[in-house]
């Protein structure tokens, strides 16, 4: 068994982990960063796979962790997560939205001081600057996306550029994107590229974290597998940033979580914390799909002859009758190549419910770190029927305001014809998918609440030495694409860790 020591150990070099590592390193600390996937180096080194660099499409099958689950109708659902430096920021759609201020204010009111929108505003600005966010110029909006925006405006939605503003409302527009010359600028590039040569930074890739090392009431390191060998690294402080699935997996394998689940797996109960792996939720999504017409295909070809052609650009924000804020739905249409269609293009209209009431769980299938956990977001299980009601409203809106008016120019025929189904709710249950936004499985809150896993500063309740920083700590997921909120959470946790002195505490 090989051992090493460091000052700060960051477990997971995903969207959040790269941010935390960079901020603590810049503050003068020695940091070891463990990543289960490969480190392809800096952007300038030129070793990154082309599909991860190409911001025009989603490379969801590349570098995937292999998580799977089922939907409300029993349909199989892959839960794509990126196993590579930068995590899901290396394979997402690059749209950066922030959600609504009221969601963060509710976090602060629920025993999470410092997480209100006003306190987070500097972190949103810092994240936007570091990720080099930019807006599309009007002539960069491709023909299909332009038609969608125009139809939304005709339906009564205002044309807004407020998707990166915390006081945003219903409307349609193109979100800012973290792309540079068509390249997806992940958090590894944005936060770590200038620090790769720093001697205080050690990056260990292809390192599968097994368990935390706990001694006398504190986390003092972690064990991981690499090249068939077990390694242990000891640290003054450990930051867990393995994501909404990976962070609870590591805690559970360590013996931190609901006692009955741990005992059932034959694991010792180091800390009975029933909230570990609970409160998992996701943005449920339904989508209508169509074949593109030859007319649309020709327009796309003409556009691509002189400009970059991204598959997705626009987002409409809608308020259903069930909304508890200014909006609760995203509609974010895209096109994708499809060789089975004569025109060569498929058109997709997804609608996502942004404030799901349903809750699920992450539970271990095995103590083997190579076996992925059972993932159940509990889609559409809320007893009030709010989640499915919001989705039904969104489908009706798309059908009425967009699809029916796009049919002649853009849409040839329905690949999945909702009109044939009288029971729309049953169709939603059998056909829904998700927005790739899991969160909440190690929620922060009051130490007095047994379902809280970490306090407002990300510190693990009941043990010292460990901070969690990723989407797992969100009490409720913001009504946003959460890439930007996750980066902001990492910025906020870094500030908690450093305090006013620059010394890591917690």
C-alpha positions in Angstrom: 0.0 0.0 0.0 1.4 3.4 -1.0 0.9 6.4 1.2 1.3 10.1 0.7 0.4 13.3 2.5 -0.9 16.7 1.5 -2.4 19.8 3.0 -5.8 19.8 1.2 -7.1 16.7 -0.5 -9.9 17.3 -3.1 -11.8 14.2 -4.1 -13.2 14.6 -7.6 -12.0 17.0 -10.3 -15.4 17.7 -11.7 -17.3 20.9 -12.2 -16.9 21.9 -8.5 -13.6 20.1 -7.6 -11.6 22.0 -10.1 -12.9 25.3 -8.7 -12.1 24.4 -5.1 -8.7 23.1 -5.9 -7.8 26.3 -7.8 -9.1 28.7 -5.2 -7.3 26.9 -2.3 -4.1 26.6 -4.4 -4.2 30.3 -5.3 -4.6 31.1 -1.6 -1.2 29.3 -0.9 -2.2 25.8 0.0 -0.7 22.5 -1.1 -3.5 20.6 -2.9 -3.8 17.0 -4.1 -6.6 16.5 -6.6 -7.9 12.9 -7.2 -10.0 12.2 -10.4 -11.4 8.9 -11.4 -11.3 9.7 -15.1 -8.3 10.7 -17.2 -6.4 14.0 -17.1 -5.9 15.0 -20.8 -3.8 18.0 -19.7 -4.3 21.6 -20.5 -6.3 22.8 -23.5 -3.1 24.1 -25.1 -1.4 20.7 -24.8 -3.8 19.5 -27.6 -4.5 16.0 -26.1 -8.2 16.3 -25.4 -10.7 14.2 -27.4 -12.4 16.2 -30.1 -15.9 15.3 -28.9 -15.3 16.8 -25.5 -14.0 20.0 -27.1 -16.8 20.4 -29.6 -19.4 22.7 -28.0 -21.9 22.3 -30.8 -23.1 18.9 -29.6 -23.4 16.8 -26.4 -20.8 13.9 -26.2 -22.9 12.2 -23.5 -21.6 8.7 -24.3 -18.0 9.6 -24.0 -16.2 9.2 -20.7 -19.4 8.2 -19.0 -19.6 6.7 -15.5 -22.4 4.3 -16.5 -25.1 5.1 -14.0 -28.6 3.8 -14.8 -32.0 3.8 -13.3 -35.7 3.7 -14.3 -38.4 6.3 -14.9 -41.9 6.6 -13.5 -43.2 4.1 -16.0 -40.4 1.6 -15.5 -38.5 2.7 -18.6 -34.7 2.4 -18.4 -32.9 5.7 -18.1 -29.2 6.3 -18.4 -27.9 9.0 -16.1 -24.9 10.3 -18.0 -22.1 11.7 -15.8 -18.7 12.6 -17.2 -15.7 10.7 -15.9 -12.9 13.1 -16.8 -11.3 16.3 -15.6 -13.9 19.0 -15.5 -16.7 16.4 -14.9 -20.0 17.3 -16.5 -18.7 20.7 -17.5 -16.7 18.7 -20.1 -19.8 17.3 -21.8 -22.7 19.6 -21.1 -24.6 22.0 -23.4 -22.6 25.1 -22.3 -25.8 27.1 -21.5 -25.2 29.0 -18.3 -28.3 30.0 -16.4 -28.6 31.1 -12.8 -32.2 30.5 -11.9 -34.2 32.8 -9.6 -33.1 34.7 -6.5 -36.0 33.4 -4.4 -34.6 29.9 -4.5 -31.3 30.9 -3.0 -33.1 33.2 -0.5 -35.1 30.1 0.7 -31.8 28.2 1.2 -30.6 31.0 3.5 -33.9 31.2 5.4 -33.7 27.4 6.0 -30.6 27.4 8.2 -28.1 28.2 5.4 -26.8 31.7 6.1 -24.6 33.1 3.4 -26.5 31.4 0.5 -29.0 34.2 -0.2 -28.9 35.7 -3.7 -27.3 39.0 -2.5 -24.5 37.1 -0.8 -23.9 34.9 -3.9 -24.0 37.7 -6.4 -20.2 38.2 -6.3 -19.6 34.5 -6.8 -21.9 34.5 -9.8 -19.9 37.4 -11.3 -16.6 35.7 -10.5 -17.7 32.5 -12.0 -19.0 34.2 -15.2 -15.7 36.0 -15.6 -13.5 32.9 -15.1 -15.7 30.8 -17.4 -15.4 33.6 -20.0 -19.2 33.7 -20.6 -20.3 35.3 -23.8 -23.6 36.0 -25.5 -24.5 35.0 -29.0 -24.7 37.8 -31.5 -28.0 38.0 -33.4 -26.3 36.7 -36.6 -25.0 33.7 -34.7 -28.5 32.3 -34.0 -29.1 29.5 -36.4 -32.3 29.2 -38.5 -34.3 26.7 -36.5 -33.5 28.5 -33.2 -34.4 31.8 -34.8 -37.8 30.4 -35.8 -38.4 29.1 -32.3 -37.6 32.4 -30.7 -39.8 34.3 -33.2 -42.8 32.0 -32.5 -42.3 32.4 -28.7 -42.4 36.1 -29.1 -45.6 35.9 -31.3 -47.1 33.8 -28.5 -46.6 36.6 -26.0 -43.2 35.8 -24.4 -40.9 38.8 -24.2 -37.5 38.5 -25.9 -35.2 38.7 -22.9 -31.5 38.3 -22.2 -31.9 37.6 -18.5 -31.0 34.0 -18.2 -27.9 35.0 -16.2 -29.8 37.4 -14.0 -31.2 36.4 -10.7 -34.4 38.5 -11.1 -35.3 36.9 -14.5 -38.9 36.2 -15.5 -40.9 34.4 -18.1 -39.4 35.0 -21.6 -37.3 33.5 -24.3 -33.7 34.1 -25.3 -30.3 32.6 -25.7 -28.3 32.0 -22.5 -24.7 33.0 -22.2 -22.3 30.2 -23.1 -18.8 29.2 -21.9 -17.4 28.6 -25.4 -14.4 30.0 -27.1 -14.1 29.6 -30.9 -16.5 26.6 -30.7 -14.6 24.9 -27.9 -16.3 23.9 -24.6 -14.4 25.7 -21.9 -14.8 23.3 -18.9 -13.8 24.2 -15.4 -10.5 22.3 -15.7 -9.5 24.7 -18.5 -10.9 27.8 -16.9 -9.7 27.3 -13.4 -6.7 25.0 -13.5 -4.9 25.4 -16.9 -2.8 28.3 -15.6 -1.9 26.3 -12.4 -0.9 23.0 -13.9 2.8 23.7 -13.5 2.4 24.9 -9.9 4.6 22.5 -7.7 2.0 22.7 -4.9 -0.6 21.0 -7.1 -0.6 17.2 -7.5 -3.2 15.8 -9.9 -3.8 12.0 -9.7 -6.0 10.8 -12.5 -7.6 7.3 -12.9 -7.9 7.2 -9.1 -11.1 5.6 -7.9 -11.9 6.7 -4.4 -13.0 3.8 -2.2 -13.5 5.2 1.3 -12.5 8.1 3.6 -10.0 7.5 6.4 -11.5 8.4 9.7 -9.7 8.7 13.0 -10.8 10.1 16.4 -13.8 11.9 15.1 -12.2 13.4 12.0 -11.7 12.6 8.4 -7.9 12.5 7.8 -7.6 11.2 4.3 -8.9 8.8 1.7 -8.1 5.4 0.2 -8.3 5.0 -3.6 -7.6 2.4 -6.3 -5.1 3.0 -9.1 -3.5 0.5 -11.4 -4.8 -2.3 -9.3 -3.1 -1.0 -6.1 -4.6 0.5 -3.0 -3.2 4.0 -2.1 -3.8 6.1 0.9 -3.4 9.9 1.0 -3.5 11.7 4.3 -4.5 15.4 4.5 -5.1 18.2 7.0 -8.5 18.7 5.3 -10.5 16.8 2.8 -13.0 18.3 0.3 -15.5 15.8 -1.2 -16.6 16.9 -4.7 -17.7 13.7 -6.4 -21.1 14.9 -7.4 -24.7 14.1 -6.5 -24.1 10.4 -7.1 -20.4 10.0 -6.2 -20.3 11.9 -3.0 -23.0 9.9 -1.2 -21.5 6.7 -2.6 -18.1 7.5 -1.0 -19.8 8.5 2.3 -21.8 5.3 2.4 -18.9 3.0 1.7 -17.1 4.8 4.5 -19.9 3.9 6.9 -21.5 7.3 7.0 -25.2 7.3 6.3 -28.5 5.6 7.3 -27.6 2.8 9.8 -30.1 0.3 8.4 -28.7 0.6 4.9 -25.1 0.3 6.1 -25.9 -2.7 8.3 -27.7 -4.4 5.4 -24.5 -4.2 3.4 -22.3 -5.4 6.2 -20.6 -2.1 6.7 -19.7 -0.7 10.1 -21.7 2.4 11.1 -19.2 5.1 11.8 -21.9 7.9 11.7 -25.6 7.3 11.5 -26.7 10.1 9.2 -30.0 9.2 7.4 -29.8 12.1 5.0 -26.9 10.7 3.1 -28.2 9.6 -0.3 -31.7 10.9 0.5 -33.4 14.0 -1.0 -32.1 13.1 -4.5 -34.0 15.0 -7.2 -33.8 15.9 -10.8 -35.5 18.0 -13.4 -38.0 15.6 -15.1 -38.3 16.1 -18.8 -40.6 15.2 -21.6 -39.9 15.8 -25.3 -41.6 15.8 -28.6 -39.5 14.7 -31.6 -40.0 15.3 -35.3 -38.3 14.7 -38.6 -36.9 17.9 -40.1 -38.1 19.0 -43.5 -35.8 19.3 -46.5 -36.4 23.1 -46.3 -35.0 23.2 -42.7 -32.1 21.0 -43.7 -31.2 23.3 -46.5 -31.3 26.3 -44.3 -29.0 24.7 -41.8 -26.6 23.7 -44.5 -26.5 27.2 -45.8 -26.0 28.7 -42.3 -23.2 26.2 -41.5 -21.4 27.2 -44.7 -20.4 30.5 -43.2 -21.0 30.2 -39.4 -20.6 27.8 -36.5 -23.8 25.6 -36.2 -24.6 24.8 -32.5 -27.4 22.3 -32.1 -29.0 24.1 -29.2 -29.1 27.8 -28.3 -32.4 29.1 -27.1 -34.4 28.6 -23.9 -38.0 29.6 -23.1 -39.0 30.1 -19.5 -42.6 29.4 -18.7 -44.8 29.6 -15.7 -47.2 26.7 -15.3 -50.3 27.0 -13.0 -48.3 25.1 -10.4 -45.3 27.5 -10.3 -44.2 28.9 -7.0 -42.1 31.6 -8.6 -41.8 33.6 -11.9 -41.3 30.4 -14.0 -41.0 26.7 -13.4 -40.4 25.3 -16.9 -37.6 25.3 -19.5 -38.2 24.6 -23.2 -34.8 24.3 -24.9 -35.2 22.9 -28.4 -32.4 21.4 -30.4 -31.6 19.7 -33.7 -29.4 16.6 -34.1 -28.1 14.6 -37.0 -30.1 11.5 -37.8 -29.1 9.3 -40.7 -32.5 7.4 -40.6 -34.4 10.6 -41.6 -34.3 11.6 -45.3 -33.4 15.2 -44.5 -30.6 14.0 -42.1 -31.9 16.0 -39.1 -34.1 15.3 -36.1 -35.9 18.1 -34.2 -36.5 17.9 -30.5 -38.7 20.0 -28.2 -38.0 19.1 -24.6 -39.8 20.7 -21.6 -38.3 20.3 -18.1 -40.0 20.9 -14.8 -37.5 23.0 -12.8 -39.0 22.7 -9.3 -39.6 19.0 -8.8 -41.4 18.1 -5.5 -40.6 14.4 -6.0 -37.6 12.9 -4.1 -35.6 9.8 -4.4 -32.3 8.2 -3.3 -28.8 7.0 -3.9 -28.2 3.5 -2.4 -25.3 1.2 -2.7 -25.7 -2.1 -4.6 -22.3 -3.3 -3.3 -19.4 -2.2 -1.2 -17.2 -2.6 -4.3 -16.2 0.9 -5.5 -16.3 -0.4 -9.1 -20.1 -1.1 -8.8 -22.3 1.9 -9.4 -25.0 2.7 -6.9 -28.7 2.3 -7.5 -30.1 5.7 -8.6 -33.7 6.5 -8.1 -34.7 10.2 -8.4 -38.3 9.2 -7.6 -39.6 10.9 -10.7 -43.3 12.1 -10.6 -44.0 10.6 -7.2 -45.2 13.8 -5.5 -48.6 13.0 -4.2 -50.1 16.4 -5.2 -49.3 15.7 -8.9 -47.5 19.0 -9.3 -44.5 17.7 -11.3 -46.7 15.9 -13.9 -49.1 18.8 -14.0 -46.4 21.2 -14.9 -45.1 18.9 -17.6 -48.6 18.5 -19.0 -48.9 22.3 -19.2 -45.6 22.5 -21.0 -46.6 19.9 -23.6 -49.8 21.7 -24.3 -47.9 25.0 -24.7 -45.4 23.5 -27.2 -48.1 21.8 -29.2 -50.3 24.9 -29.4 -47.8 27.7 -29.8 -44.8 26.1 -31.5 -45.3 22.7 -33.2 -48.6 23.6 -34.9 -47.1 26.7 -36.4 -43.7 25.2 -37.4 -45.2 22.2 -39.3 -45.0 23.6 -42.8 -41.5 24.9 -42.8 -39.6 22.8 -40.3 -41.4 19.6 -39.3 -42.1 16.7 -41.6 -43.8 14.2 -39.2 -43.8 13.2 -35.5 -41.4 10.5 -34.5 -43.5 10.0 -31.3 -47.0 11.1 -31.8 -48.5 12.4 -28.6 -51.8 13.1 -30.4 -52.5 9.3 -30.5 -52.6 9.1 -26.7 -55.7 10.1 -24.9 -54.1 9.7 -21.4 -51.4 12.4 -21.6 -50.3 11.7 -17.9 -49.8 8.0 -18.7 -47.7 9.0 -21.8 -45.6 11.3 -19.7 -44.9 8.6 -17.1 -43.9 6.1 -19.8 -41.8 8.5 -21.9 -40.2 11.1 -19.6 -36.5 11.4 -19.3 -34.4 14.0 -17.4 -32.4 17.2 -17.8 -29.0 15.7 -16.6 -29.3 17.7 -13.4 -29.2 15.5 -10.3 -28.8 17.3 -6.9 -29.6 17.2 -3.2 -28.3 13.8 -2.0 -26.1 15.3 0.8 -28.2 18.3 1.5 -27.1 21.2 3.7 -29.2 22.5 6.5 -29.5 22.7 10.3 -27.4 20.2 12.3 -30.5 19.6 14.4 -32.3 18.2 11.3 -31.4 14.5 11.0 -31.9 14.7 7.2 -29.2 17.4 6.8 -25.8 16.0 5.9 -23.7 19.1 6.0 -24.0 22.5 7.6 -24.2 25.8 5.8 -20.4 25.9 5.3 -20.4 22.4 3.7 -18.8 20.8 6.7 -20.0 17.2 7.5 -22.3 17.2 10.5 -20.9 14.8 13.1 -17.3 14.5 12.0 -14.5 17.1 11.5 -12.1 17.4 8.7 -14.4 17.0 5.7 -16.3 19.5 3.6 -18.6 18.6 0.7 -18.8 21.0 -2.3 -20.9 20.0 -5.3 -24.6 19.8 -6.3 -25.2 17.1 -3.7 -25.5 19.8 -1.0 -28.3 21.8 -2.7 -31.4 21.6 -0.4 -33.5 22.1 -3.5 -32.2 22.4 -7.0 -32.4 25.9 -8.5 -34.6 26.5 -11.5 -31.6 26.7 -13.7 -29.1 24.6 -15.7 -27.0 24.0 -12.6 -23.5 24.2 -14.1 -23.2 27.8 -13.1 -24.8 27.3 -9.6 -22.4 24.4 -9.0 -19.4 26.6 -9.8 -20.9 29.3 -7.6 -21.4 26.7 -4.8 -17.7 25.8 -5.1 -16.7 29.4 -5.0 -18.9 30.0 -1.9 -17.5 26.8 -0.1 -14.0 27.9 -0.9 -14.7 31.3 0.7 -16.1 29.5 3.8 -13.0 27.3 4.0 -10.6 30.2 3.7 -12.4 32.6 5.9 -10.8 36.0 6.3 -7.3 34.6 7.0 -6.7 32.3 4.0 -6.2 29.4 6.4 -8.4 26.3 5.6 -10.7 25.6 8.5 -13.7 23.4 9.1 
